[in-house]
Amino acid sequence: MTNNNENKKVLMNSSSVSLHQNDKKSIRCHSPQGNKSGVISSIIIPVFNKVEYTKKCLEALFKNTPGDIYEIIVVDNASSDETPEFLKRMINKLEVITNQENMGFTSACNQGAKIAKGNYLVFLNNDTEPQPGWLESMVKLAESDSKIGIVGSKLVYPDGRLQEAGGIIFCDGSGSNFGRGGNPYEEGFNDACEVDYCSGACLLVRKELFENIGGMDHRYSPAYYEETDLCFAAREKGYTVMYAPNSVVIHHESITAGDDTSSGFKKYLEINRIKFVEKWKDALTLQDPPLRETGMRPVTADRKWLGRRHLRIWPFKSHEKRNGKVLIFLPHNPFPPRTGAHRRTLSIVEAFYSMNYDITLFATRIYPDNEWPEQLVSEMRKRRIQLFLYDGTASDKKYIEEKKALKKNFVESGIFIPPGLCHALSEVCRSFDPDVVWVNYSYYAGLVRNTAFSSRIKLIEVHDLVTLNRKMADALLVDFKNQNYEQIANIDYFSKRQLSADESEYKYYDLFDGTIALSVFERNCIKANTGQTKPFYIPMAYEPQRLNNTYSGSPLFAIGDNLFNMQGYAFFAMKILPRLLKNEPQFELQITGDGSKQIPSTTGIRSRGFVDDVSSLYLHTPFTICPLIGGTGQQIKIVESMAYGVPAIALANIAASSPIEHGVNGFIAANEDEFENYVMMLFRDRDLCRRMGEAARKKIEAAFSKTMLTGTIQNIITYLKAEKCMKRLNQFKSSFNEQFWNRNYERASTLLIRCAPAIGDALYLTAIVMEIKKRYPHIRIYLSGNHVVEAVFRGHQAVSAFVPDIVNKISVPKTDIIIDYNNVIANLPEYYNGIGLMDIMANIAGVRLGQRGIIYTITPEEREWAQKEVRTFSPSGGMLIGLHFTTDKDIKRSYPHGEKVISLLSRQFDGARFILFGKDPLAKENPLVYDCTSRQISLRNQIAISSHCNAFITIDSAFFHIGHNFCCKPTLLICGLTSPELLGNPATECFTPIRNEALPCLSCYWRTKCIVKQIRFSKNLHIPGPSF
């Protein structure tokens, strides 16, 4: 620490000195040159001892930087060597802040930033030597794009080796200096590119962004991870962090902090890593694991793409207005469709296309799959489909191989997220900003477990209950290996085993707003075993195909390349075919599909392999069979054949969610005998095939068409959007908006409340201000607003001063907390959720109201004036009714039939007089009415005279609050746009609402039953007495 005598010398030799009010441990010395205009960059250098390095740093800076574009601010952290004396001699060239104790790097940077004048802040270590063009290169890169928030330099060691070309952060929060120890002239280190972070040894930050973030986070004091945190915070706000290779800075690494990580400042490296991980745990899910864990270079180590190198992007930018945007994830290439899942995905794409959505299809090359020819991509672009094709990293492929080696279900361990795939899909989601995310396959449910997906409608199409499917397949695999064909072909093969899906699978469906099942069975299983997701059944869709069917050929069995289809073939070949050939020696079944490649043709079986043109198959096919015993999902081949006008025969457990109506458009067999009989029946009666085929096509058109699919998806999305909205509203109703509950009143000394220009809001605020003052009496409360607000708060005991708000340009002492009520209330979901307006306003202030009475004082002079006016106007002392019918703020709330109401009431209440409040006078003078507007009565005097009223009839505006909430008199509310539940004060329940039917309802999403819709308008306005 510097002693007092040294501080006094610095004070005496500086041109001007000011003591920071908020930091009495620092002294700021101004240099004359520090006040020059036109400063582009403010270079902030924290120092602690090591004066020889500080000298070299400044010498290099002065030598290699144009003098007209920067200012220098040195923050001395209580150096005990010759640093203070050296800085004193440099006072004409730089600005110095001298701390009386070592505040650490983080605080020193924030101190320097607070007094900086430049558009850019450049944080520079004192153990650096900037080289020619260093600053100009960073500024040029920053100014090339307004979304570049932070720029870092190329750091080199004094011996010429590369120290850092940008930094990499791993998922555990640890980091790596890219290129460390390499040749700084290599091509990979000399392209400007986006990076995870850059070292704080030389870092340029937009000042506006730095202030918006709140500066460097003090949780990292005294040092380490503050610049990494700053880079993550900038990225969170939509800015990029860039590496500028032409900005070269020599860095004598760790000169100030030392090298020992177990003591001194270096010990904070691990301490702050843990803090960083806690703060950014969601964002870190997008980062790769460190090299020591995978043995593979991380995605972010690629300088060309930096996390996007494995995305082959064919972008489509829509210039038309769309109904929404959807991101569809499918790990395979569905073109041409070779499986039911492929066909289903293409149907989903078509449905969103029909719904006028912008579509992004995210596919991968992780698995052996079809190629993506340019012609196909061109066709997709014509149909406004954007394709993101992910090739996969070495880390992804290693991850997959490890999963396979475990011989477990992918979901058994919780997630299946190849690291690069997770990063890439999240980045695409952030960039494309879809309304809906549609994920295919349960294996990939974990892909949506980070914040990139949190605000979207998330849907997963499971295709199968994968753990159940896997258990069934594992059982079959063992028996196929052991050639237990008799057992495999038993129709009760699975029913005897009583298998079920794992709980671990179901819990991942709860990550999604909705889960799509292809069968009623699966939908019911998901519904019974989940708590958050909404399960939906959407059957396979297929557009009816018009063919001149001949029904003259052989029946067809389409076999997929999986164990369930092989089991189905075994069942047919062993249990059914011999019987058929015995009764019909000419019987022949044609088989097709990928699975048929493994089956040679034999007596009664003709294997055709995979056929691209299925219409040529169905043209002559009389019927199809689906002899599958087990498997989850829905058999697309049943839907497909029926769409082509061909009836189908299936076993009961498979046909449960199919379009087959037994005996109408196909047959459902419960056992082997029934299956054989139905096959024989259709084989012998081709007219029956025709009749059933026509019925099958009609069934598909009516209930399984793509039109049905589109309508169902649209309804699901609408429903889930409403559910999401309702959940948010329910949160607000039960816990209010937590963002308002972090106001640190205990440590604050001053508070500014900016009030909206509304009398009702101001009256409610009188109670809230008093509540704050009662709880925190040490706070000085300032209030700003227009003349109406000033009138309401005049004489309020809790307000220290009123500050006029003229066109939102207020002049007020520096305050610790600002609460701004302008344009905020109606934007909160609580406004439409049955919560009283006074409670909403208290919530915004972060307090709970102990009492809800309005705090307003009528002065003795005002009271005396009001008494005199009332005696003059109503000498008999009869009933006095306060009226308020119009407001210039919102004409829709005004009631245009005020004179008729006065006429009606004067007949109903003999001797009654009326006081008309507000700004609009009556069209013609009425001796029974005391018209405040025509008499030009001020607001405060109107409130004073209102205290003499026996009752009030008002619209939902200022004098409802005065009559009901301040005077606490019986009040009749003529409501239109606003529900009385929003305005009602539970402390004074003496009011009755009636509905002005000429005014529309807000039709908002109320969790509670909205009272407005129940209110009826009384044409006679019958008021049964003074109590209303």
N, C-alpha and C positions, 0 to 999 in steps of 0.2 A: 504493500500500500504506500502511496505517496503521503508524506506528512503535511501538516497544515501550512508550514512555512513555504513548502514547494507550491502548494495550491495558491497561496497568496501571491507568489511571484508570477505564476501563470496569469492570475487575474489582473495583476498590475500591468503586464506587458501585452495583454490582448487589446484589440481595438474596441471591442464591445463584448460584454459578458451578460448572460442571463442564466439564472438558476432554474432548472426544470422543476415545475411545481409537482409533477407526478413522480419524479425520481430525484430525491434530494441527495442521492449518493453520487451524482454525476455533475460535472461542470462543463458547459459548452462554450467554446471560444470561437467567435465568428471571424473569418478573414474577409477583408474588403473584396477580394476577387470572388468569394463565394456567393455574392449577391448578383453577379452578372446575369443578364437575361440570355435566352437562347440556349440554355443548357439542355443537351439531349440526354446525356447519361450522368448519373451520380455514382461515382466509384466509392464504395464503402469498404474500408480496410480495418478490420478488428486487429489489434496488436496486444501482445503480452510479452514484454522483454524481447530478446533477440534483435537488438537494435541494428546489428550489422545486416540482417536480412531485410529489415524494413527500409534501410538506406538503399540497398540494391534494388528492391522492388520499386521505390519511388523514382530512382534514377532511370530504370528501364522504362517506367511508365511515362515520365516526362520526355524521354528520348524518342519513344516509338508511338506516341499518341498525339494527334493534332490538338493543339491547345484550346481551340474554340468550341469543342463539342462536349466537354465534360467538366465536372467539379469533383474534388476529392474530399471525402469525409473520413477522417481517421478516428476510430474509437479506441482509446487507450484503456485497457482493462487493468489499471493500477500497476503498471510496469514498475519494477524496482531497479532497473538498470539505467542506462543513459537515455532511454527512450523519451521521457518527458522533456529533457533538455533539448534533444534533437528536434522534437516536434515544435517546441517553442521557437526554435530558429527558423522553422519552415512555415510560420504562421501566415505569411503573406501568400503562400501557394496552396494552402489547404485549410480545411475547417476541422477543428479538434473537439472531441467530447472526451473528457477525462473522468473516468470512474474512480471512486475512492476505494473500491474493492473489485476483485475479478468477477465480473458478471457472467463470464462465459461467452462463447461464440454466438449462441442463439440470441441472447439479449442484446449483445453489441450490434448485431446486424439490424435488429428491430429499432434500436436507438438511432442508428445512422439513417435508416429508411424514413424515420419520422420527420427528419429535417431536410430530406433530399428534395431538390427542385427539378430534377430531370424526369423525362418521360420513362426512362429505363433506369432500373437499379442494377448496378454491377457489383456483386459481392466478390471480393478479391482477397485471398490470403496474403499475409505479409511475407511469406516465404516463396513468393512467385516472382518471375521476371517476364512480363509481357513482351512479346516480340512484335516487329512491325506489322501493322494492319490488324492486330488482334481485336481491337474494339470496333473498328469500322466493319469487319466481317460479321461480327455478331449482330450489330445494329442492322446491317443490310439484310441479313437473313430474317431477322424479326420483322422488318418492315415489308418483306415480300408477301406476307400473309397475316392478316389481322388475327387469325386463330392460333398463331404461334405465340405461346405465352412465355416460354423459357428457352434460353439458348445457352449451351455449354461449349467450352473450348476444347481443343486438342491439348492434352497435358503431356509434357515430355520430361524425362529425367535430365539432370545436368549433363550426363554422358551421352545424350542423344537418343536413348531408347524410349520407346513409347510407354507412357504411364497409363493413359486412358483415352479411348476414343468413344466416350459415352459409357454409361454403366448399365448393367443388367441386374434386375431384382428377381429372386426366385420365390417360389410359393411359401417358403419358410421365413421369408423376410431377409435372408442373407443376400449378399450382393457380390458382384464381380466387376472389375474394371476391364472393359473389353479391349483386347489387344495388348494387355500388359506385357512389357518386355519385348514387344515386337519391333519391326521396322516401321517408323511413322510414315515412310514414303510409299508403303505398299498400297495397292489399289483399293483394298477393302477398307482402308482407314481414311480415305480421302474423298468420300462422297457425303454431302449433307444428308442426314436422314433422321427419322424419328427414333428416339431411344426411351428406355424406361426412366432413366434419370441421368443427370450430369453432376459431377462433383462440385461441391460448394467452394472449391479452391478458386474457381473462376466461373461465375454464373450470372447471366443476364436475365432479369425478370421485368416484365411490364409493371410499372408502378401501380397502375390502376388494378391490375390483377392481384398484386401483392397485398394491396389494401383490402380488396374484396375478400381474399382468403383470410385476412386477419393477421398477416405477417407470419413469421416463423413460429411454430408451436412451442410454447414455453415448456411443455411436458418433456422436451428433449434437452433442456438445459442441463449442464452447461454446453454440451456439444455432442455431435454425431446423430445422423438420421434426420436432422432438421431440413437439409436440402432434398433428401429423398421424399420426405413427407410433403414438402412444398411441391415437388413435381407430381406426386400422386393427387394432391389437392387441385392443381391446375388442370390435370387431365379430367378429374371429376367434374370440373366446371366447363368442359368442352374445349380446352386448349391442348395443344401438342407441345411436347418437349423435344427440342431439336439439338443435334450435334453439328457444330460449325467447324469443319476441318481446317479452314484457312485462318482460324483464330488460334494461334499457337502460343502457349504459355509454358515456360519452364517452371517446374514445381519441385522445390526441395521438400519432399513429402515428410509430414509429421515432425517438422522442426519445432513447432510451438508445443504440440501435444506430447511428443516423445513416442517411443516405440513399445513400451511395456503395457500390455493390455490388462494386467492385473492390478495396476495402480495408476494414480493420476487421472488425467482426462480420458485416456485410452480405455479405462475400465467401463466407461459409459457406452462403448460400442455394443456390448452384449446386452447391457441393461436397457438401452434404447431400442435395440432390435425387438425385444419382447414387447415394449410399448407400441412399436410400429405395427407389429403383427396384430395386436389387439385392436388397434384403431382401423386397420385396413384389411381385416380378415376376409371380407367379401371380395374386395378387389384382388387380393392375392390368389384367389381361386383361378384367376385368369393367367397366372404366371406359371412357367414351367418349373418342375423340380430341379434341384441343383445337380450339377454334373456328377458329383460324388455319389449320388443315389442311382442315376440311370446309366452313367457311362456315355451318354449322348449329349451332343451340343444342344442347348435349349433353342427353342423357336426364335426367341428374341436375340439370339446371337447372329442372325442373318442380317447383314447390313443393307441388303437390297430391298427386302420386303419387311423386315422387322415385325414378325408376328403375322404377316399376311403373305409370305412367300409361297405357302402351299395352297393359296386360294387362286384358282384360275377364274378370273372374273370377266363375265360378259355382261356389262351393265346395261340396264334399260331405264331411262329417265322418262317418267310419265309427265306429260304437260296437260293432261286432261283431269278433270275433277273426278275422283274415285270415291267409292263408299267406304274404303278402308284399305289396309295393307296387311298381308299375311306372309309369314315366313314358314315354309314347310320344310321339315328335315326328313330326309330319307337317305340311309347310308349307301344305297345302291343306285344304279342307273336303271330306271324303269322302262327305257326305250330300247327295243320293243318289249312289251310286257310278256314276261315268261312265267310269272307266278301270280297268284291271287292278290298278293300284297302290291305287286307292281300295278295291276289293273285298278286296284282300289285307290292307290295314290293318284293315278292319272284321273280317276273319277273325281277325287277331291280337288285337284287342280282345276278341272273343268267346272266344278261347282263354284269355286271362288271366282273363276273367270266370268261365269254367268251372273254372279253377285256384284260385278263391276269392282273387283278388288285389284290393286296392284299386287303381283305375286312374285315372291322370291323363293326359288327352289334351291335348297342347300343339299348337294349330293357329295359323295366322297369317292375316292379311288383307293380306299384302304383295302378293299376286298377285290378279288378277281371279278371283273364285271364287263359289261358291254362297253365299247368305246363311245366317245362323244364326238361324232363327226361334225364338222363345221356347218354342214347343211342342216343338221338337226338343231344346232344352236341358233341358226338363222331363223328357222321356223318358230322356235320358242320366242325369239325377239319380236317377230311379227305379231305374236299373240300376247305381247307385253308381259312376258315371263322373264324375270331376271334370274340368271343361273350363277350360283357360286359353287365351283367345283373344287373340292379339297383333296389334295393328293396324299396327305398323311406324311408324318415325319418318321424318322428312324425310331424315335421314342415311342410313337404310336404303335409301330409294328412290333417293337419289343414288348410293349405293354400287352398287346393282343396275344402274342405267343406265350407270355407268362400266364395269362388268364386261361389259355387252352391247356397249358401244362398242369394247372391246378385241377383240371377235370371237374370243375364245379360249374354250377349255373352262374352266369355273369352277374345276375342280380343277387346271388346268394351272399356275396361279400358287400352288398349294399349298392354299388354303382358300377357302371361300365363307362368310364370316361377316359379315353385316350387323351393325354394332356394337351397335345396340339389341337386336337379336334375341339375340346372344350374352349380353348382360347379363341380359336377361329370362329366358332358359332357365336360366341358371346360378342366378339368384335363386329360380326355381321349384324347381329341384333341391334347393337348400339348404333351402328351406321344407318341401317335401313329403317329403324324405329317402327316396327310393325305394331298394329293393333292386336293381331292374333298370332300366336306361335303354335304350330301344329307339329308334334313330334310323332314319328312312326316307330313302333316297337318298344316294348317295356324295357329292353336292355338299356335304352338310352334315356331313361327317366331322369337320371342324375345330371343330365346336361343343363337343366334349368335351375340348378341350385345356387345361382348367384344373382346379384342385384341387376344385371343386365336384363333379366326377364321379369322382374318383380311387378312392374306396372302393366304387363300385357295380360290378355286373356290367354291362358295356357291350356292347350288340349293335347292329350296323348291318345293315339289310336293303338290299342294293345295288339291287335291282330290275333294274338293267342294269350292265354294265361301261361306265361313261359315256364314257370317252375312246375306247373302241372303238366304241361306239354313235355318238358324235359324228363320228368319222372316216368311218364308213359313211354317216351322214346327209349329211355335207359332200360326199362323192362323188356321192351321189344328187342333192343340190341343184343341183350344177353341171350334171349331165346333164338334169335336169328343166328348168332354165332354158334350156338349149340345145336342148331338145326331142329329145334322143337316145333316143327311146322304144324303138327296136329294141335298143339296147345295154342299157337299163334292164331290159328284159324277159328278158334272157339268164339262164338258170338258174345259170351259173357267174360271175355278175357280181362277187360278193365273193371267191370262191375264187381268182380270178386276181390279186386285189390283195394278198392275204396281210397283211391289217391286224391289228394287235394293240393292246391297251390300253397306256397309258403307265405307266412306273415310278412317276411322281408320284402316280398314283391308288392303286396298291397300297400305298405307304408309309403312306397315311392309314388304311388298314384295320388296320394294326398298332397304331393307337390304341385298338382295341377288343379285348375278350376274345374275341368271336366275330363272324364275318362270315357273314351268311345269303345264300345264292345260290339263285335259282329254277331253275337248271338244273345238271346235272352238268358240262357244259362250263365254265360260269363257276366252279363250285366248284373244279374242277381247275386252272383258270388262277390263281385266288387262292391255292390251296395251293402252286403252283409258284413264286409270285412274292412271297410274304410270309414273315416269320420269326417273328412274335409271335402274331398272331391265329389262332384256330382256325376254319377254314372249314367250313360246314355246308350241306348241300343240303336244303332244305325245299320241296317242290313246292307249287303252288297247291292250295288245299283248297276243296272245294265239297260241300255236303251233298246227297246224292242226292234228286232231286225225283220224286215219284210222279205221273205224268200218264197219262191214257188215250190215249197217242199213236196218231194215225191213220196217220202217215207218208204222207199223201195229198197234201200240198202240194208246194211248190217247194223245192229246196235253198237253203241260206242261207250268206251270207258276211257276217260282222260286221266292218265296216271302222272302225278307229280313225283319228283325225285326225292321222296322221303319215306321213312319207315311206315308211316300210317297208310300210305297208298300201297306200299308193298304188302302190308298186312291185308288190306282190302282185296288185293289181287289173289293172295293166298286163300282167303276165305272163298272167293268166287271159284278159283281154279280147283280147290279141293272139295268144297261142299256143294257147289251149285252146278258147275260145268258138267261133271259126269252124269248127273241126273238129266240135264238138258239134252246131252248128246244121246242118251238112251232113248228119250222120247222123240227127239228131233235130230237125227244124224246130220242134217244139213245146217244146223245152227252154227253161226260164226260170230264171234265178238271181235270188233276191231279196237285195238288199243293204240293210244297216241299220247304225246307228251314226253317230257324229259325222262320220266321213269320207264317208259316203254323201251328205251334203248337197251336196257339190261335184260329184256324179256324176248327170247326168240319166238318166232311164229311156230305154232304147233296145231294139232287137231283142235278145231273150234276157236283158235286164237290167231288173229292176223295182226302182227306188230307193224305199225306205220311210222314210228319215230315221231319227232317233233314236226308239226305242220304249222306253217305260218298263217296260211289262209284258212281259218276255221269255217268260214262260210261255205267253202267247198265240201267240208266234212258234213256239216249239218244239212246241206241241201237234200241229201238222200237218206240221212239217218232217221230211222223210225222212232227210236227212243234211246235214252242214255241210262247207264246204271251208275250208282255210287255205293259200292258195297263196303265202304269204310266202317270199321267197328268203333274206332276212337279217333281222338284228335280234337283240338279246340278250334275256335274260330268258326267261320262259315265256309261252306264249300262253294267257291265261285263257279265251279263247273256246272253245278245244278242251276244256278241263276242264269249262267250263260246259255245253256242248252234250252231252257224255257224261253229265254228272250228270242231265240231263233225259231221258236214254235215247235220245239221237240220236247215231249214229256219225259219225266225222269222217274226212276225207281231208286229208293234209298232205304237204308236201315233206320230204325226209329230214332236212335240217339243222335244221329247225324242230321236227320231231317227236321229236328225240333224247331229250328229257327229258319227253315228254308221256305220258299214260296209254295211248296207242294201242298195242295189240298187233296187229301186222299180220295181217290176215285173220281176226281174232277179234272185235274191237270197232271196227274201222276199217281204213284202208289208209294205208301210207306209200309215197309215190312217189319214185323216184330220178331220174326225168326226165319230159319233157313227155308222151311216149307213155304211160307208166304212169299219169300223172295223168289223162289223158283216158280211158283204159280203165276206171279205177276209178270215175270219175264216171259213165260210161255204164253200168257194171255195176249200181251202186246206183240210178241213175235208172230202170232198167228192171225191177229186182227189189225190190219193196217188202217182200216177206217177208224177204229178206236184210237189208234195213234194220232190220226189227223184231228179228230174231235178234241182229244186231250191236248194236242199241240196248240190248237187255236185258243183253247182256254188258258193254256200256260202263257202264251204271248200276251193275252189280255190281262192276266194276273200281274205280270211284270210291268206292263204299262200302267196299271192302276196303283200298284203299291211298291214297286221296286225300281222305278225309273229314275233317271238322273234328275228329273224335275222334282221328284220326291226327295232325293238326296239334297239338292240345293235348298229346298224349303226347310228341311229338317235342320241343316247346318245353320241357316239364317236364324231360325227360331232358337237354337241352342246358344248362339252368340248373343242374341238379344237378351235371353234369359240370364246368361252369365254376367253380362254387363250390368244388368239391373241388380243381380246378386252382389257383385263387387261394390256397386254404389251403396247398396243397403248395408253391407258389412262396414264400409267406411262411416256411414251415418250412424250405425249402431255403436261404433267406437266413439264417435263424437258424443253421442247421447250419454254413454256410460262413463266416459273418462275425459271428455272434452279434448281439445286440441293441445297435446303436450308441448308443442313448440312455444306456447305462451307461458309455460310453467317453469321456465328456467331463468326468470328475472331475479338477479341477485340484489334484492332490496336491502339485505343486511349490510352489505359493503358499500352500497351507493349512498351518496350524499345529496344528489339532486335528481329530480325527475321532471321531464317535460311531457305533458299530455296534449296532443293535437286533436281537437274536437271537430267533428264534422259540423257543417253549418246547419244544424237541425235542432229545434227547441226540445223535442222529445229526447233525443240522444243526450243533449246537455243536461236535462233534468235527471235522467238516469245516472249520468256521470257524477252528479253531486253526491250520491250515496256511495259510489265506488271510490271517489277521491277521499271521502271521509273514512272509509274502511281502510284504505292504504295508510292514511295518516295515523289512524288509531293503532294499527299494527306496527308501523315503523315511524314513530314520532320524530326521529332524527332527520328524516328526509325533508328537504325543501322542494315543494311542488310548484312548478310553473305550469300555466295553462295558456294555450294559444287557440285562437278561433276568430270568428267575425263578431260584429257588434251584438248579435243575438246571444251568442255564447257568453260574452262579457256581461250582458244584462242578467243572465241566469246566475252567474257565479259571483256577482257583485256582493261583497261582504261575507263570502264563504270563509270560514275559519281555517280550513285546511290548505288554502291556496296562498302561497307566498306572494305571487305576482301574476298579473295577466299580461300576456304578450300578444299584441295584435298580429294577426296572420293576414298579410296583404299579398294576395296572389301567391300564396304559399312561400313568400320570402319573409321569413321571420328572423328577428334579431333577438337572440336569447343567450344568456350565459352558458358556458360549456356544461353539458349535463351528462350524467352517467347512464341514464336510462331514458329512452324516448318511446312513448306509446302513441302510435298514429292511428286514429280511428277513421281517417278518410278512406272511403271506398273499400273497406275491409269487411264490414259486417255482412253485407249481402252476398259476399263471395265465400262465406264459410258454410259448410254443409249443415252446421247446427241451426242455421237460419231456417232450414226447411225440415226440422226434425223435432218439433214440438217442445223446444226449450225456450223459456222466456227470454225476451230481448235483454232484460237487465242482467240475467245470468250470463248470457253470451258476452255482453260487454265486460262483465266482471272477469270472465274467463280470459278475455284478451289481455286484461291487466294482470292476470295471474293470481287472482285472489278469489276466495269464497266469501259471499256476503253474509254477514251476521244478521243484519236487518235490511229491509228493502224500502224503507220509507225515504222519500225524496227530501234532501237537506236544502231547504230554501228559506231565506229570512225576509219577511215583509217588514220594512222599516216602520217606525212609529209615524213618520210623516206620510208614508204611503197608506198606512192603515187609517189614519185620520181622514185623509182625502177620500178614500173609498167609502167610509161611513157617511160622509157628507153627501157624496154622489148618490148613494143608495137611498138615503132619506129623502133627497130631492126627487128622485125618479119614482120611488115606490113608497110614498108616505104612509100608506095603510099597512105596510109590513107584510103583505101577502106573499104567496109562493113566488120564488124567483128561479127561473130555469135558464141555465147557461147553454148557449147554442154555438156550434162551430161546424160549418157545412162545407167550406171551401179551403183549398190550399193551392198556392201558386207553384209549389214544388212538384206536384204530380196531379194533373187535372183528372186522372183516372180515379183518384181517391175522393174527389169532390162529389158532393150530392147536390144536384141542381134544383131540387124542389123544396128549398128551405121555406119560402113564403107560404106554401101550402101546409107545411108542418106547423108553422106558427098559427095559421088560421084554425087548424084542427085542434091544437092544444088550447088555444084561447077559449074555444067553445067547451072543451072538456074540463078545464080547470078555471072555474070562475074567479076572477080577480088576479089571475097569474100575470106576471110580467116576465120579460125576456131580456137577457143580455147577449148580444151577438158579438162573438170574439172573432179574431182573425184580421185579414186585410181587405176583404171584399165587402163593400156596403150593400144594403138592400137596394133593389131597383127603385123602390119608392118608399118614402118615409112612413113609418108606422109608430103611432104614439105609444104602443105597448112594448116597443122594442128600444132598448138602450144600445145604439149602434156604435161600437167602439171605433170602427174604422172611420165613419163619417165625422166622429168627434176627435179623431186623431189622437187616440189614447195610446200611450206607450205600452210596450210589452209588460214592464214591471207593474204599471198601474192596472193593466188588464188582469194580471195575476192577483193583485191586491183585491180588486172588486169581485173576482171569481170566488173568493173565500166566503162571500155572502150568499152564494147560490145554494138552493136547496137540492138541486139535481142538475144533471147535464145530459144533453143529447149531442153527440159529436161524431165526426168521421174519425178514422184512425190517423190522427195527426196530433199536433201539440196540445190542444186543450182536452184531449182524452187523457193524456198523462197528468195534466193539471187537475182535472175534475176527479178522475179515478184514483190516481196515485198520490197526488199532493193533498187535495181537499178531502179525499176519501168519502165522496158523496155518491149516492146512487147515480149510475151512469148508463145511458143507453148508447151502444156503439153501433153505428151503421158501417158495417165492414164490407169490403170488396176484395181487394187484392191480398189483404193481410189477415191471417187467422188471429182471432182474439186470444188464442192460447199463447201466441207470441208476445202480446202486449199485456196480458193480464197479470196483475200483481197478487200473488197468493195471500199477501197480508191484508188485502182489501178486495174481497170477492163480490162486492155489491155492484155488479154491472151485468147487463143483459145484452147480448149481441143480436142484431138482425141483419139480414143479408140484402145488399143492394144488388139485385139480380142483373142490373144493366152492366155490372162490372165482371170481367172474367176472373176465374180462379187461377192461381199460379200452377195448379196441377203438379205439385212437387212430390218427391218420394218420402212421404212421412211414414216413420215407423209406427207412431201412434196414430189413432184414428183421427183424421182431420175434421175439426168441428165445423169448418166453413161449409162443407157440403151438406151438413145436416141443418143448417140455419135456414129458416124461411122468412121471406119478407112480409111483414104485416101491412097490408094496404091501408088499414084503418088506424095504424099506430096506436092501438088501444093501450093506454098506460093506466093501470088500476090504482093509482094513488102516488103520493110523494115518494114512497119506497120503491116505486117502479116494480 
